[in-house]
Amino acid sequence: MLPLSDYLDIAVRAAHAGAAILQQHRASPGELVIDQKGRNDLVSQADRESEHVVMDILREETPNIGLVGEESGGTPGTQLTWYIDPLDGTTNYLHGFDHYAVSIGLVAHAGATDAMGQTLTVDTPILGVIYDPNREEIFTAMQGVGAWCNGHRLQVARIGRLADALIAIGIPARDFSYLDPYFDALKAVLLHTRGVRRQGSAALDLAWVACGRINGYWEQGLQPWDVAAGTVIAREAGAWVNDPYTTEISWPHAGRVLAIPPTLKDDFLALVQPHLGDVLNRT
């Protein structure tokens, strides 16, 4: 096993290579081949080519680590697995809205040794890279070491009251089965915070919690590759990041996530859990 810093360097190179493909296609958007995987679930030629480049680099440089990508699937490893989202924010990208990123996370599995030399009892994200090519910002983190953006150390915003917090959210776009209780919960959030933003990229929402641009991020209906990198980045910047509706999993790989400064966690959970906890635990 390489030092974690070597894996970070590899992931950074892979993220830049994937983003270069995305930006090349932005020059001729009318030529992109776009498919629909499901309702409001798009994939483009850019997604696939970016993922191909990212996975080729990771496969060549880290052949003993499992690979799972959004578009091509893959096989988890026994000790470590890369989770790759080659274009987080596809809908934004296809509409010319410059808020998207390449996201690469490394997850250590139960029984493996983490960055501190401890044997893990649960799966845990230990490294994350999120690259925003439009702002030329690269967010990185290693477990137990810290989180950075372009070399600057990150820290979540220090806010004492939920009323002063700006919260990023997701709005259900594919599964509408819990829409009514979701909007009840959202109403509670609107009434007790400074405001909400729906930006369309889970990876960047988690990164922006880490750097303090937003003060919390709450969403459900995600996939492991959406949150693997952002979880460790936000955690290393001091955020509480987990599934807000259960304590039975170690990171929000089930697709339900809350990332928020610990000082605001209990107050936020008190707003949303009464509306959604039972509904989502049944799905």
N, C-alpha and C positions, 0 to 999 in steps of 0.2 A: 504494500500500500504506500503510495506517495504521500509526502507531507501535504496537509490540507491547502497550504499556500500554492503548491504546484497545481492542484486541481482548480483552484481559483483562477490562476493564470490561463489555464486551458479553457475554462468556461468563458472568460472574458474574450479570448480570441474567437471562440465559437460564436458568441453573441454578436461581435462586430461583423463577422463574416455573414451571419444570417441577416443582419440589418442592412448590409450592403446590397443584398438581393432585393430586399423590400424597397429600398430607395431607388434602385434601378427601375423597378416596375412602376414607381410613382411617376416617372417621366413619360410613360405612355399608358395611362390607366384604361383607355378604351380597348387596348389589346389584351387585357387580362381575361383569362378563362375563369369563370366563376360558377361554382356548383352550390347546390343547396342540400345540406345534410339533413335538415329538418326545418320545422317552422322557426323563422328568425335565427337560423343557424347556418351561416355561410362559410365556405372555404374557397380560396382562390388559388390560382397558380402560384402566386407569391408566397402564400402559406407553405405550400408543398415544397417549393424550391428552397425556401429558407430553412425549413426543417431538414431537408436532405443535406444541406451544407453543414448545419449544426451537428447533425447526428454522425456524419462522416468524420468530422474532426474529433468528436468525443469517442467514437468507436475506435479510431486509429490510436488516439493518445491514451485511452483508458479502456483497453479491451476486456478487462475483467469486471467491469461495472455494468450493471443492467441499464437498459435504455427504454424509456417510455415517452413517446411523443404524441401530441394531440392528433395529428393527422394520420400517422402510419402505425400507431400502436407500439408494440414492442413487448419485451420480457423483463420483468423486475429481476434484479440480482438477488443473491442470497445475503450479501452483506451491505451493498450499496446500490442505489439506483438513481440515475439522472432522470428528472422529469422536465420535459421541454415543451414550451409553448412558443412556436416560432413567430407568431404574430398575435399577441394578446391585444384585442381591440380590432378585430377584423372588420366589423361593421363601420367603425370610425374610419379605418384605412380606406375602405371601398367608397366612402362618401367624401373623401378628401378632408376629413377632420383629423388634424395632426396630433392625435393623442393615442398612441399605441406603442408597443415595446416588444422586444425579445426577452423571454424569461427562461432561465435555466436554474433549476434547483437540484441539489444533491441530498438525498435522504439516506440516512443510515438505519438499517433495520434492527429489530430486536435481536439481541445476541451479539451484535457487532460492537466494536469499540468506538466511542465518540471522540471528539476533538480533545477532550480532557483526559483521555485514557480510561474512561469508565465504561463498563459493559452496560449496554442499553437494555432496558426491559421493555421498551416500546419503540416503535418507529419514530425517528426524529429528523427533521430537516437540519443539516449541519453547514450548508453552504448555499449562498444564493447570489445570482447575477441577474439584474434587470437593466436592459439598455434601451434608452429612449433616444432614437437617432435624430429626432427633430430638434430636441433641446441639447443634444450631445451630452447627455447625462448618463453616467453608468453608476448604478447602485450596487454595492457589493457587501457581503457579510460572511463571516466565518463564526461558527459557534464558539462562544467563550472569548472571542477576540474583539468583536465590535462590528459596526456597520459604517459605511462611508458612501459619499457621493462625490465622484471626481476627486477622491483623496481627502475630502473633508469629513471629519467624524460626525456622525448623525446622532441626534437625541430627540426623542418625542417632545412635543411642546409641553411645558409645565402649566397646566390649567387646573384650577381647583374646583371650578363649577361647571356642570354640564350645560348650564345656560349660556356659557361663553364659548361653547365648542361648535366648530363647523364639522359636519359629519358627511362623509361620502357614503352613498348607498348604491345598491343595485335594485332594479325593478324587474320582477319576473317577466321574461321574454319568451319562454318556451313552455314552462309548466304553469298553468293558470289555476291549478286545483286549489291553491290556498290564497288566491288573490284577495278575497274579502278580509280575512284576518290579517293579511300582510298590510293592507291599507289602514286597518285599525291601528296596527303597531306603528306604521309610518306617521299617522296623525299624531300619536303620542310623542314621537321623536320631533316632529315639526314644532309642537307646542312647548317643548322643554329644552330646545337647543337654539343656537344662533341661526341655524339654517342647514339645508342639505344640498348636496351636489350629486348628480348622476353622470359620471364621466365615461363609463364604458370600457374601462380597463382595470381588471382586478389587480394585476401586477403593479401598475402605477399607483393605484389607490393605496396599496400596502406600502409601497415605497414612499408615498407622500405622507402617510402617517409617520413613518420613520423620520422624515426630515422636518416634520412640524407644519407642513403647508395645510394639512387637514388634521383634525383632532380625533378622528375615529373613522372606521370603515366597517360597514355592516351589509352582508349580502348572503343569499343562499342560492342553490342551483349551480354551483361551480364544480370544477373538476380538479384533481390533484395537481395537474400541471399549471393550473391558474394560480395556485397559492403556495406551491412548494418553496420557490425562491423568496417570495414576499414575506412568508411566515418568518424565516430566519432573519431577514433584513429588519423587519419591524421589531421582532423580539430582541435582537441585539441592540436596537436603539432604545429599548426600555418599554416597549408596548406589551400589553397582555394580548396574546393572539391565540384563539382557540375556537372551537364550536361552542356557541353561546347556549345551546340547548341540551348538552349532555357533557358529562365528565368522563365518559367511557372511552374516548379516543384521545390520542396524544397530540394530534395536530389536525387542522380542519380539512382533512382529505375527503370527508364526506360531502364537502361542498357548502357547508354552512360556516360562516366566518364572522367573527367580531375581532377587530384590532383596535385597541384603545389604550390610552394611558391607564395604569392601574388605579389611579385616584378617581377615575370616572367610571370604572367598570361596573360596580354594583348599582349605581344610579341608572346607567343605561340598561342593564339587564332587567331592572325593575320595570322599565318602560315596555320592553318588547316581549319578555318571556310570558307574561299572562295571556298574550294574544296568539303567540306562535309556538310555544314550547310543545304542547300536546299535539298540535297539528303536524309539525315536522317530524316528531319522534315516531309518528305512525307511518311515515312514508319511507 
